């Protein structure tokens, strides 16, 4: 009668989380998530505006 080797221990499975996902803050809940940038140089703002201006706004 031979004994089988012990199986290797498995990694623990992630626990189920039943928290309310609406209680967690997402990136769009912050000013940064809406594309707001920190206060900066007005010349850089003008350059960005001109670079991103649609062609029909010439």
C-alpha positions as CSV (number, residue, x, y, z in Angstrom):
1,X,0.0,0.0,0.0
2,X,1.6,3.2,-1.1
3,X,0.6,6.6,0.1
4,X,0.0,9.4,-2.4
5,X,2.1,12.6,-1.9
6,X,0.2,15.4,-0.2
7,X,-1.2,17.8,-2.8
8,X,0.5,21.2,-3.0
9,X,-1.3,23.9,-1.0
10,X,-3.5,26.1,-3.2
11,X,-3.4,29.9,-3.1
12,X,-6.3,31.3,-1.2
13,X,-9.2,32.4,-3.4
14,X,-10.1,36.1,-3.3
15,X,-12.9,36.8,-0.9
16,X,-16.3,38.0,-2.1
17,X,-17.0,41.6,-1.3
18,X,-20.6,42.6,-0.9
19,X,-19.9,46.4,-0.3
20,X,-22.1,48.9,-2.1
21,X,-20.0,50.0,-5.2
22,X,-21.8,53.4,-5.2
23,X,-20.2,54.2,-1.8
24,X,-16.7,54.1,-3.4
25,X,-15.3,57.2,-5.1
26,X,-14.4,56.9,-8.7
27,X,-12.0,59.0,-10.8
28,X,-14.8,60.9,-12.4
29,X,-16.0,62.0,-8.9
30,X,-12.9,64.2,-8.7
31,X,-11.9,67.3,-10.7
32,X,-9.0,65.3,-12.1
33,X,-11.4,62.7,-13.6
34,X,-13.2,65.4,-15.6
35,X,-10.0,66.5,-17.3
36,X,-9.4,69.5,-15.1
37,X,-5.8,70.4,-15.0
38,X,-4.0,72.2,-12.2
39,X,-3.7,76.0,-12.6
40,X,-0.9,76.7,-15.1
41,X,0.4,79.0,-17.7
42,X,-2.1,80.9,-19.8
43,X,0.2,80.7,-22.8
44,X,0.1,76.9,-22.5
45,X,-3.7,77.0,-22.3
46,X,-3.9,79.1,-25.4
47,X,-1.6,76.7,-27.2
48,X,-3.7,73.7,-26.1
49,X,-6.9,75.5,-27.2
50,X,-5.4,76.2,-30.7
51,X,-4.0,72.7,-31.0
52,X,-7.3,71.0,-30.1
53,X,-9.7,73.4,-31.9
54,X,-11.9,71.7,-34.5
55,X,-11.2,72.7,-38.1
56,X,-14.7,74.3,-38.5
57,X,-13.7,76.9,-35.8
58,X,-11.1,78.7,-37.9
